[in-house]
Amino acid sequence: MSRTTDVALERNQLRVGRLLKAHGLKGALKLELYTDDPGRRFVTGAEFTLQVPEASPWHGKTITVREYRVMNGNSVVFFEGVDDRTAAESLVRAILWIDQDAEDDAEDDAWYDHQLAGLDVVRDDEVVGRLVRVDHFPAQDLLIVKAGDREVMVPFVSAIVPTVDIAAGRIVVTPPPGLFEELPGQDASEDAERDAAAASD
């Protein structure tokens, strides 16, 4: 399961989706979800802040959900005032943010960036680093972990990050071999590659 869920633009806002492409001729847009609870987030009347380039006509504006559907396995959303394909295309790639409500504190699997930064990163009950920041990408988020004198990028997915314990101040990871340490023979392999490159010069 992807952990690209409900991250903070400001301390009182959550990122919950990204508009991928226009769908049909009546203003619908396919939606990439960044929340585990779309039925609650995308109710009729829900209002979102739009993250778009400054040159976009939507910059600085909000938008309101008219209808949310799942069509052929895809999340599709209609907005008030977006009634045709041309209007929908002007919103493609916009990121949707929503004001936090009181229920968000009880939602599982949703954390703010500022809650995660600074937490110990633990593997097999041993601290292997400290979380520096979270980098957000369309496919998934990455935890940037300071481990010694280097930064390690850890995919923020449940298979590798099974536990986030804010109260205990730690994130438990089960990384694949070689993510936090060099594997035996890795140095020798790199030396051999450098020697081969030098010989060919």
Contacts in CASP RR format, 6 or more apart in sequence:
PFRMAT RR
TARGET T0000
AUTHOR 0000-0000-0000
METHOD contacts of the structure
MODEL  1
MSRTTDVALERNQLRVGRLLKAHGLKGALKLELYTDDPGRRFVTGAEFTL
QVPEASPWHGKTITVREYRVMNGNSVVFFEGVDDRTAAESLVRAILWIDQ
DAEDDAEDDAWYDHQLAGLDVVRDDEVVGRLVRVDHFPAQDLLIVKAGDR
EVMVPFVSAIVPTVDIAAGRIVVTPPPGLFEELPGQDASEDAERDAAAAS
D
1 109 0 8 1.000
1 157 0 8 1.000
1 158 0 8 1.000
2 139 0 8 1.000
2 140 0 8 1.000
2 141 0 8 1.000
2 156 0 8 1.000
2 157 0 8 1.000
3 109 0 8 1.000
3 140 0 8 1.000
3 141 0 8 1.000
3 156 0 8 1.000
3 157 0 8 1.000
3 158 0 8 1.000
3 161 0 8 1.000
4 34 0 8 1.000
4 136 0 8 1.000
4 139 0 8 1.000
4 140 0 8 1.000
4 141 0 8 1.000
4 156 0 8 1.000
5 34 0 8 1.000
5 35 0 8 1.000
5 36 0 8 1.000
5 109 0 8 1.000
5 110 0 8 1.000
6 14 0 8 1.000
6 15 0 8 1.000
6 16 0 8 1.000
6 34 0 8 1.000
6 35 0 8 1.000
6 36 0 8 1.000
6 104 0 8 1.000
6 107 0 8 1.000
6 110 0 8 1.000
6 111 0 8 1.000
7 14 0 8 1.000
7 15 0 8 1.000
7 34 0 8 1.000
7 111 0 8 1.000
7 112 0 8 1.000
7 113 0 8 1.000
7 134 0 8 1.000
7 136 0 8 1.000
7 141 0 8 1.000
8 14 0 8 1.000
8 15 0 8 1.000
8 112 0 8 1.000
8 113 0 8 1.000
8 114 0 8 1.000
9 15 0 8 1.000
9 49 0 8 1.000
9 51 0 8 1.000
9 97 0 8 1.000
11 112 0 8 1.000
11 114 0 8 1.000
12 99 0 8 1.000
12 100 0 8 1.000
13 49 0 8 1.000
13 97 0 8 1.000
13 98 0 8 1.000
13 99 0 8 1.000
13 100 0 8 1.000
14 35 0 8 1.000
14 97 0 8 1.000
14 98 0 8 1.000
14 99 0 8 1.000
14 100 0 8 1.000
14 104 0 8 1.000
14 110 0 8 1.000
15 34 0 8 1.000
15 51 0 8 1.000
15 95 0 8 1.000
15 96 0 8 1.000
15 97 0 8 1.000
15 136 0 8 1.000
16 33 0 8 1.000
16 34 0 8 1.000
16 35 0 8 1.000
16 38 0 8 1.000
16 41 0 8 1.000
16 42 0 8 1.000
16 48 0 8 1.000
16 96 0 8 1.000
16 97 0 8 1.000
16 98 0 8 1.000
17 31 0 8 1.000
17 32 0 8 1.000
17 33 0 8 1.000
17 34 0 8 1.000
17 35 0 8 1.000
17 95 0 8 1.000
17 96 0 8 1.000
18 31 0 8 1.000
18 32 0 8 1.000
18 34 0 8 1.000
18 93 0 8 1.000
18 94 0 8 1.000
18 95 0 8 1.000
18 96 0 8 1.000
18 138 0 8 1.000
19 29 0 8 1.000
19 30 0 8 1.000
19 31 0 8 1.000
19 32 0 8 1.000
19 77 0 8 1.000
19 91 0 8 1.000
19 92 0 8 1.000
19 93 0 8 1.000
19 94 0 8 1.000
19 95 0 8 1.000
19 96 0 8 1.000
20 29 0 8 1.000
20 30 0 8 1.000
20 31 0 8 1.000
20 32 0 8 1.000
20 92 0 8 1.000
20 93 0 8 1.000
21 29 0 8 1.000
21 30 0 8 1.000
21 92 0 8 1.000
22 28 0 8 1.000
22 29 0 8 1.000
22 30 0 8 1.000
22 85 0 8 1.000
22 88 0 8 1.000
22 89 0 8 1.000
22 92 0 8 1.000
23 29 0 8 1.000
23 30 0 8 1.000
23 71 0 8 1.000
23 74 0 8 1.000
23 76 0 8 1.000
23 88 0 8 1.000
24 85 0 8 1.000
25 84 0 8 1.000
25 85 0 8 1.000
26 78 0 8 1.000
26 83 0 8 1.000
26 84 0 8 1.000
26 85 0 8 1.000
27 78 0 8 1.000
27 79 0 8 1.000
27 82 0 8 1.000
27 83 0 8 1.000
27 84 0 8 1.000
27 85 0 8 1.000
27 87 0 8 1.000
27 88 0 8 1.000
28 76 0 8 1.000
28 77 0 8 1.000
28 78 0 8 1.000
28 88 0 8 1.000
29 76 0 8 1.000
29 77 0 8 1.000
29 78 0 8 1.000
29 79 0 8 1.000
29 82 0 8 1.000
29 88 0 8 1.000
29 91 0 8 1.000
29 92 0 8 1.000
30 74 0 8 1.000
30 75 0 8 1.000
30 76 0 8 1.000
31 42 0 8 1.000
31 74 0 8 1.000
31 75 0 8 1.000
31 76 0 8 1.000
31 77 0 8 1.000
32 75 0 8 1.000
32 138 0 8 1.000
33 75 0 8 1.000
35 41 0 8 1.000
35 110 0 8 1.000
36 107 0 8 1.000
36 108 0 8 1.000
36 109 0 8 1.000
36 110 0 8 1.000
37 107 0 8 1.000
38 68 0 8 1.000
38 75 0 8 1.000
39 68 0 8 1.000
40 103 0 8 1.000
41 98 0 8 1.000
42 65 0 8 1.000
42 68 0 8 1.000
42 75 0 8 1.000
42 77 0 8 1.000
43 65 0 8 1.000
43 68 0 8 1.000
44 65 0 8 1.000
44 66 0 8 1.000
44 67 0 8 1.000
44 68 0 8 1.000
45 64 0 8 1.000
45 65 0 8 1.000
45 66 0 8 1.000
45 80 0 8 1.000
46 64 0 8 1.000
46 65 0 8 1.000
46 98 0 8 1.000
47 62 0 8 1.000
47 63 0 8 1.000
47 64 0 8 1.000
47 65 0 8 1.000
47 98 0 8 1.000
48 62 0 8 1.000
48 63 0 8 1.000
48 64 0 8 1.000
48 65 0 8 1.000
48 96 0 8 1.000
48 97 0 8 1.000
48 98 0 8 1.000
49 60 0 8 1.000
49 62 0 8 1.000
49 96 0 8 1.000
49 97 0 8 1.000
49 98 0 8 1.000
49 99 0 8 1.000
50 56 0 8 1.000
50 58 0 8 1.000
50 59 0 8 1.000
50 60 0 8 1.000
50 61 0 8 1.000
50 62 0 8 1.000
50 63 0 8 1.000
50 91 0 8 1.000
50 94 0 8 1.000
50 95 0 8 1.000
50 96 0 8 1.000
50 97 0 8 1.000
51 94 0 8 1.000
51 95 0 8 1.000
51 96 0 8 1.000
51 97 0 8 1.000
52 58 0 8 1.000
52 59 0 8 1.000
52 60 0 8 1.000
52 91 0 8 1.000
52 93 0 8 1.000
52 94 0 8 1.000
52 95 0 8 1.000
53 59 0 8 1.000
56 90 0 8 1.000
56 94 0 8 1.000
57 90 0 8 1.000
58 90 0 8 1.000
58 91 0 8 1.000
58 94 0 8 1.000
63 79 0 8 1.000
63 80 0 8 1.000
63 82 0 8 1.000
63 91 0 8 1.000
63 96 0 8 1.000
64 79 0 8 1.000
64 80 0 8 1.000
65 77 0 8 1.000
65 78 0 8 1.000
65 79 0 8 1.000
65 80 0 8 1.000
66 78 0 8 1.000
66 79 0 8 1.000
66 80 0 8 1.000
66 81 0 8 1.000
66 82 0 8 1.000
67 77 0 8 1.000
67 78 0 8 1.000
68 75 0 8 1.000
68 76 0 8 1.000
68 77 0 8 1.000
68 78 0 8 1.000
69 75 0 8 1.000
69 76 0 8 1.000
69 77 0 8 1.000
69 78 0 8 1.000
70 76 0 8 1.000
79 91 0 8 1.000
81 87 0 8 1.000
82 88 0 8 1.000
82 91 0 8 1.000
104 110 0 8 1.000
111 164 0 8 1.000
111 166 0 8 1.000
113 133 0 8 1.000
113 134 0 8 1.000
115 166 0 8 1.000
116 131 0 8 1.000
116 134 0 8 1.000
116 143 0 8 1.000
116 164 0 8 1.000
116 166 0 8 1.000
116 171 0 8 1.000
117 131 0 8 1.000
117 132 0 8 1.000
117 133 0 8 1.000
117 134 0 8 1.000
118 130 0 8 1.000
118 131 0 8 1.000
118 132 0 8 1.000
119 130 0 8 1.000
119 131 0 8 1.000
119 164 0 8 1.000
119 166 0 8 1.000
119 169 0 8 1.000
119 170 0 8 1.000
119 171 0 8 1.000
120 127 0 8 1.000
120 129 0 8 1.000
120 130 0 8 1.000
120 131 0 8 1.000
120 169 0 8 1.000
120 170 0 8 1.000
120 171 0 8 1.000
121 127 0 8 1.000
121 128 0 8 1.000
121 129 0 8 1.000
121 130 0 8 1.000
121 131 0 8 1.000
121 143 0 8 1.000
121 145 0 8 1.000
121 147 0 8 1.000
121 154 0 8 1.000
121 170 0 8 1.000
121 171 0 8 1.000
121 173 0 8 1.000
122 128 0 8 1.000
122 170 0 8 1.000
122 171 0 8 1.000
122 172 0 8 1.000
122 173 0 8 1.000
123 172 0 8 1.000
123 173 0 8 1.000
123 174 0 8 1.000
123 175 0 8 1.000
123 180 0 8 1.000
127 170 0 8 1.000
128 145 0 8 1.000
128 147 0 8 1.000
128 173 0 8 1.000
128 180 0 8 1.000
129 145 0 8 1.000
129 146 0 8 1.000
129 147 0 8 1.000
129 148 0 8 1.000
130 145 0 8 1.000
130 146 0 8 1.000
131 143 0 8 1.000
131 144 0 8 1.000
131 145 0 8 1.000
131 146 0 8 1.000
131 171 0 8 1.000
132 144 0 8 1.000
132 145 0 8 1.000
132 146 0 8 1.000
132 151 0 8 1.000
133 144 0 8 1.000
134 141 0 8 1.000
134 142 0 8 1.000
134 143 0 8 1.000
134 144 0 8 1.000
134 156 0 8 1.000
135 141 0 8 1.000
135 142 0 8 1.000
135 144 0 8 1.000
135 153 0 8 1.000
140 155 0 8 1.000
140 156 0 8 1.000
140 157 0 8 1.000
141 155 0 8 1.000
141 156 0 8 1.000
142 153 0 8 1.000
142 154 0 8 1.000
142 155 0 8 1.000
142 156 0 8 1.000
143 153 0 8 1.000
143 154 0 8 1.000
143 155 0 8 1.000
143 156 0 8 1.000
143 161 0 8 1.000
143 171 0 8 1.000
144 151 0 8 1.000
144 152 0 8 1.000
144 153 0 8 1.000
144 154 0 8 1.000
145 151 0 8 1.000
145 152 0 8 1.000
145 153 0 8 1.000
145 154 0 8 1.000
147 180 0 8 1.000
152 179 0 8 1.000
152 180 0 8 1.000
154 160 0 8 1.000
154 161 0 8 1.000
154 173 0 8 1.000
154 175 0 8 1.000
154 179 0 8 1.000
155 161 0 8 1.000
159 174 0 8 1.000
160 173 0 8 1.000
160 174 0 8 1.000
160 175 0 8 1.000
160 176 0 8 1.000
161 171 0 8 1.000
161 172 0 8 1.000
161 173 0 8 1.000
161 174 0 8 1.000
162 172 0 8 1.000
162 173 0 8 1.000
162 174 0 8 1.000
163 171 0 8 1.000
163 172 0 8 1.000
164 171 0 8 1.000
164 172 0 8 1.000
165 171 0 8 1.000
165 172 0 8 1.000
177 183 0 8 1.000
178 186 0 8 1.000
END
